[in-house]
Each structure stands twice: as C-alpha cells, then as structure tokens.
Amino acid sequence: MYISEIIKNRINELGITWYRLWKITGIGWGTFERLKENPNNRVSSINLIKIANALEIDLNEFKKIDGSEINDSRNSN
C-alpha cells in the first residue's frame, strides 16, 4: 500500500476533498498533485506528520508501507 492510498481512503472516510486537506495542512498544492498522479511519490516526514494530524491518522499506520517511500528532505544529500 502507498501513502497516497492511505490518504485517499481516509479522505473518503471523512468525506472531505484533497482541496480541503490542502487548506488544513498548508502544504503546497504541488505535493498533493504529485501524490494523486504518482501514488509511489515520496513525501517529506514533516508533510507526512501534517497530513496525519489533519486526517487524524496514527503515524504507525504509515509503517504498513514500503519505508523507501518516506523521505526526510533535510537528510537527502
């Protein structure tokens, strides 16, 4: 399972839109576009935390995915 699938499932459960999630999190719209277009796209750890908080998802839920999909951009040298 990919991060985008977890997010999409939770969005559907809550009955909100990607646009609403964007407004709640303050994350750049391009991040959401990339997630929607390419489900295995990387997400920085800070953005993942913002998304998890907005959707009330336990961060442990993301442990079910391939760890290579999570990227802390501060350590990507």
C-alpha distances in whole Angstrom, upper triangle without the diagonal:
4,7,8,6,7,11,11,11,13,16,16,17,19,21,21,20,19,22,23,20,22,25,24,22,25,22,23,22,21,18,17,18,16,13,14,15,13,9,9,12,13,14,17,17,20,18,15,18,20,17,16,20,20,17,18,15,16,15,14,11,9,10,7,5,8,11,12,10,13,16,19,22,25,24,23,27
4,5,5,7,9,10,11,13,14,16,17,19,20,19,18,16,20,21,18,19,22,21,19,22,19,20,19,18,15,14,15,13,10,11,12,10,6,6,9,10,11,14,15,17,15,12,16,17,14,14,18,18,16,17,14,15,14,14,11,9,10,9,6,8,10,11,8,10,13,17,18,22,21,20,24
4,5,5,6,9,10,11,12,14,15,17,18,17,16,14,17,18,14,15,19,18,16,18,15,17,16,16,12,11,13,12,8,10,12,10,7,7,8,9,8,11,12,14,12,9,12,13,10,10,14,14,13,14,12,13,11,12,9,7,10,9,7,9,10,11,8,9,12,14,16,19,20,19,23
4,5,5,6,8,10,10,12,14,15,16,15,13,11,14,15,13,14,17,17,15,17,15,15,14,14,11,9,11,10,6,7,9,8,5,7,8,10,10,13,14,16,12,11,14,14,11,12,15,14,13,15,13,15,14,15,12,10,13,12,10,12,14,14,10,12,14,17,18,21,22,21,25
4,5,5,6,9,10,11,12,14,15,15,14,12,16,17,14,16,19,19,18,20,18,19,17,17,15,12,14,13,9,9,12,11,7,9,11,13,13,16,17,18,16,13,16,16,13,13,16,16,13,15,13,15,14,15,12,10,13,11,10,13,15,16,12,14,17,20,21,25,25,24,28
4,6,5,6,9,10,11,12,14,14,14,13,16,16,13,16,19,17,16,19,17,19,18,18,15,13,15,15,11,12,15,14,10,12,13,14,13,16,15,17,14,11,13,14,11,10,13,13,10,12,9,11,11,12,8,8,11,10,9,13,14,16,13,13,17,19,21,24,24,24,28
4,5,5,6,9,10,11,12,11,11,9,13,13,10,12,15,14,13,16,14,16,15,16,13,10,13,13,9,10,13,13,10,12,13,13,12,14,14,15,12,10,12,12,8,8,11,10,8,11,9,12,12,13,10,10,13,13,12,15,16,17,14,14,16,18,20,23,24,24,27
4,5,5,6,9,10,10,10,9,8,12,12,11,13,16,15,15,18,16,17,15,16,14,11,12,13,10,9,12,13,10,13,14,15,14,17,18,19,15,13,16,15,11,12,15,13,10,13,12,15,15,17,13,13,16,15,14,17,19,20,16,17,19,22,23,26,27,26,30
4,6,5,6,9,10,11,11,11,15,15,13,16,18,17,17,20,19,21,19,20,17,14,16,17,13,12,16,16,13,15,17,18,17,20,20,20,18,15,17,17,13,12,15,14,10,12,11,14,15,16,12,13,16,14,14,17,19,21,18,18,21,23,25,28,29,29,32
4,5,5,6,8,9,10,11,14,13,11,14,16,14,15,18,17,19,18,20,17,14,17,18,14,14,18,18,15,17,18,18,17,19,18,19,16,14,15,14,10,10,12,10,7,9,8,11,13,14,11,12,16,15,15,19,20,22,18,18,21,23,25,27,28,28,32
4,5,5,6,5,6,7,10,9,8,11,13,12,13,16,16,17,16,18,16,13,15,16,13,12,16,17,15,18,18,19,17,19,19,19,16,14,15,14,11,11,13,10,7,10,11,14,16,18,15,15,19,18,18,21,22,23,20,20,22,24,25,28,29,29,33
4,5,5,7,8,10,13,12,11,15,16,16,17,20,19,21,19,20,19,15,17,19,15,14,17,18,16,19,20,21,20,23,23,23,20,18,19,18,14,14,16,14,11,13,13,17,18,20,16,17,21,19,19,22,24,25,22,22,25,27,28,31,32,32,36
4,6,8,11,13,15,14,13,17,18,16,18,21,21,23,21,23,21,18,20,21,18,17,21,21,19,21,22,23,22,24,23,23,20,18,19,18,15,14,15,13,10,11,12,15,17,18,15,17,20,19,20,23,24,26,23,23,26,28,29,32,33,33,37
4,6,9,11,13,11,11,14,15,13,15,18,19,21,20,22,20,17,20,21,18,18,21,22,20,23,23,24,21,23,23,22,19,18,18,16,13,13,13,11,8,10,11,15,17,19,16,18,21,21,21,25,26,27,24,24,26,27,29,31,33,33,37
4,7,10,12,10,11,14,15,14,16,19,20,21,19,22,20,17,19,21,19,17,20,22,20,23,24,25,23,25,25,24,21,20,20,18,15,16,16,13,11,13,15,18,20,22,19,21,24,23,23,27,28,29,26,26,28,29,30,33,35,35,38
4,7,8,6,7,11,11,11,13,15,16,18,16,18,17,14,16,19,16,15,19,20,19,22,22,23,20,22,23,21,18,18,18,16,13,14,14,11,10,13,14,18,20,22,19,20,24,23,23,26,27,28,24,24,26,27,28,30,32,32,36
4,5,5,6,9,10,11,12,14,14,15,13,15,15,11,13,16,14,12,15,18,17,20,19,21,19,21,22,21,17,17,18,16,13,15,16,12,11,15,16,20,21,23,20,20,24,23,23,25,26,27,23,23,24,26,26,29,31,30,34
4,5,5,6,9,10,10,12,11,12,9,12,11,7,9,12,10,9,13,15,14,17,16,17,15,18,19,18,14,14,16,14,11,13,15,11,11,15,15,19,19,22,19,18,22,22,21,23,23,24,20,20,21,22,22,25,28,27,30
4,5,5,6,9,10,10,11,11,8,11,12,9,10,14,13,12,15,17,17,20,18,19,17,19,20,19,15,16,18,15,12,16,16,12,13,17,18,21,22,25,22,22,25,25,24,26,26,26,23,22,23,24,24,26,29,28,31
4,5,5,6,9,10,11,12,11,14,14,11,13,16,15,14,18,20,19,22,20,21,18,20,20,18,15,16,16,13,11,14,14,10,11,14,16,20,20,23,21,21,25,25,24,27,27,27,24,23,24,24,24,27,29,29,32
4,5,5,6,8,9,11,10,13,11,9,12,14,13,13,16,18,17,19,18,18,15,16,17,15,12,12,13,10,8,10,11,7,8,12,13,16,17,20,18,17,21,22,21,23,23,24,20,19,20,21,21,24,26,26,29
4,6,5,6,6,7,6,10,9,7,10,13,12,12,15,17,17,19,17,17,14,15,16,14,11,12,13,10,9,12,12,9,11,15,16,19,18,22,20,19,23,23,22,24,24,24,20,19,19,20,19,22,24,24,27
4,6,5,8,9,9,13,13,11,14,16,16,16,19,21,21,23,21,20,17,18,18,16,13,15,15,11,11,14,13,10,12,15,17,20,20,24,23,22,25,26,25,27,27,27,24,22,22,22,22,24,27,27,30
4,6,8,11,12,15,14,13,16,18,17,17,21,22,21,23,21,20,17,17,17,14,12,13,13,9,9,11,10,7,9,12,14,17,18,21,20,20,23,24,24,26,25,26,23,21,22,21,21,23,26,26,30
4,5,9,10,13,11,11,14,16,15,16,19,20,19,20,18,17,14,13,13,11,8,10,10,6,6,9,8,6,10,12,13,16,15,19,18,17,21,22,22,23,22,23,20,18,18,17,18,19,22,23,26
4,6,9,11,11,11,14,16,15,17,19,20,20,21,19,18,14,14,15,12,9,12,12,8,10,13,12,10,13,16,17,19,19,22,22,20,24,25,24,25,24,24,21,19,19,18,17,19,22,22,25
4,6,8,7,8,11,12,12,14,16,17,17,18,15,14,11,11,12,10,7,10,11,8,9,12,12,11,13,16,17,19,17,21,20,18,22,23,21,22,21,21,18,16,15,15,14,16,19,19,22
4,5,6,7,9,10,12,13,15,16,17,18,15,14,12,12,14,12,9,13,14,12,12,16,16,15,17,20,20,22,21,24,23,21,24,25,23,24,23,22,18,17,16,16,15,17,20,19,22
4,5,5,6,9,10,11,12,14,15,17,14,15,13,14,17,15,12,14,16,14,13,16,17,15,17,20,20,23,22,25,23,21,24,25,23,24,23,22,19,18,18,19,17,20,23,21,24
4,5,5,6,9,10,10,12,14,15,12,12,11,13,16,15,12,14,17,15,14,18,19,18,19,22,22,24,22,25,24,21,24,25,22,22,22,20,17,17,16,17,15,19,21,19,22
4,5,5,6,9,10,10,11,12,9,9,8,10,13,12,9,11,14,12,11,15,16,15,16,19,18,20,19,21,20,17,20,21,18,19,18,17,14,13,13,14,13,16,18,17,20
4,5,5,6,9,10,10,12,10,11,10,12,14,14,10,11,14,12,10,14,16,14,14,17,17,20,18,21,19,17,20,20,18,19,19,18,15,15,15,17,16,20,21,20,23
4,5,5,6,8,10,12,10,12,12,15,17,17,14,15,18,16,14,17,19,17,18,21,20,23,22,24,22,20,23,23,20,21,21,20,16,17,17,19,18,21,23,21,24
4,5,5,6,8,9,7,9,9,13,16,16,13,14,17,16,14,17,20,19,19,22,20,23,21,23,21,18,21,21,18,18,18,16,13,14,14,17,16,19,20,18,21
4,6,5,5,7,6,8,8,12,14,15,12,12,15,15,12,14,17,16,16,19,17,19,18,19,17,15,18,17,14,15,16,15,11,12,14,16,16,20,21,19,22
4,6,6,9,9,12,12,16,18,18,15,15,18,17,14,16,19,17,16,20,18,21,20,22,19,17,20,19,17,18,19,18,14,16,17,20,20,23,24,23,26
4,6,9,9,12,13,17,20,21,17,17,21,20,17,20,23,21,20,23,22,24,23,24,22,19,22,21,18,18,20,18,15,17,18,21,20,24,25,22,25
4,6,6,9,11,15,18,19,16,16,20,20,17,19,22,21,20,23,21,23,21,22,20,17,19,18,15,15,16,15,12,14,15,18,18,22,22,20,23
4,6,9,10,14,16,18,15,14,18,18,15,17,20,19,18,20,18,20,18,19,16,14,16,15,12,12,14,13,10,12,14,18,18,22,22,20,23
4,6,9,13,15,17,15,14,17,18,16,17,21,21,19,21,19,20,18,18,16,13,14,14,10,9,11,9,7,10,12,15,16,20,19,17,20
4,7,10,13,15,13,12,16,17,15,16,20,20,19,21,19,20,18,19,17,14,16,16,12,11,12,10,7,9,10,13,13,17,17,15,18
4,7,9,12,10,10,13,15,13,15,18,19,18,20,18,19,16,17,16,13,14,15,12,11,10,8,5,6,6,9,10,13,13,12,15
4,6,8,6,6,10,11,10,12,15,15,16,17,15,16,13,15,15,11,14,15,12,12,11,10,7,6,6,8,8,12,13,12,16
4,5,5,6,9,10,11,12,14,15,16,18,16,16,13,16,16,13,15,17,14,14,12,11,9,6,5,5,6,9,10,10,14
4,5,5,6,9,10,10,12,14,15,16,14,14,10,13,14,11,13,15,14,14,11,12,10,7,6,5,8,9,10,12,15
4,5,5,6,9,10,11,12,14,15,14,14,12,15,16,13,15,18,17,18,15,16,14,10,9,7,9,10,12,14,17
4,5,5,6,8,10,11,12,14,13,14,12,15,15,13,16,18,16,17,15,15,13,10,10,9,10,12,14,15,18
4,5,5,6,9,10,11,12,10,11,8,12,11,9,12,14,13,14,13,14,11,8,9,10,12,14,15,16,19
4,5,5,6,9,10,10,9,9,7,11,12,10,13,15,15,17,15,16,14,11,12,11,13,15,16,18,21
4,6,5,6,9,10,10,11,10,14,14,13,16,18,18,19,18,19,16,14,14,13,15,16,18,19,23
4,5,5,6,8,8,10,10,13,12,11,15,16,16,18,17,18,15,13,14,14,16,18,20,21,24
4,6,5,6,5,7,6,10,9,9,12,14,14,17,16,18,15,13,15,15,17,19,21,22,25
4,5,5,6,8,9,12,12,13,16,17,18,20,19,21,19,16,18,17,19,20,22,24,27
4,6,8,11,12,15,14,14,18,19,19,22,21,23,20,18,19,19,20,22,24,25,29
4,5,9,11,13,12,13,16,17,17,20,20,22,19,18,20,20,22,24,26,26,30
4,7,9,12,11,12,15,16,18,21,21,23,20,18,21,21,23,25,26,27,31
4,6,8,7,9,12,13,14,17,17,20,17,16,18,19,21,23,24,25,29
4,5,6,8,10,12,13,17,16,19,17,15,18,18,21,23,23,25,28
4,5,6,7,10,11,14,13,16,14,12,14,15,18,19,20,21,25
4,5,5,8,10,13,12,15,14,13,16,16,20,21,21,22,26
4,5,6,8,12,12,15,14,13,16,17,21,23,23,23,27
4,5,6,9,9,12,10,9,12,14,17,19,19,20,23
4,5,8,7,11,10,10,13,15,18,20,19,20,23
4,7,8,12,11,12,15,18,21,23,22,22,26
4,6,8,8,9,13,15,18,21,20,19,23
4,5,6,8,11,14,17,20,18,17,21
4,5,6,8,11,14,16,15,14,18
4,5,7,11,13,15,13,12,15
4,6,10,12,15,14,13,16
4,7,9,12,12,11,15
4,6,9,8,8,11
4,5,6,7,10
4,5,5,8
4,6,8
4,6
4
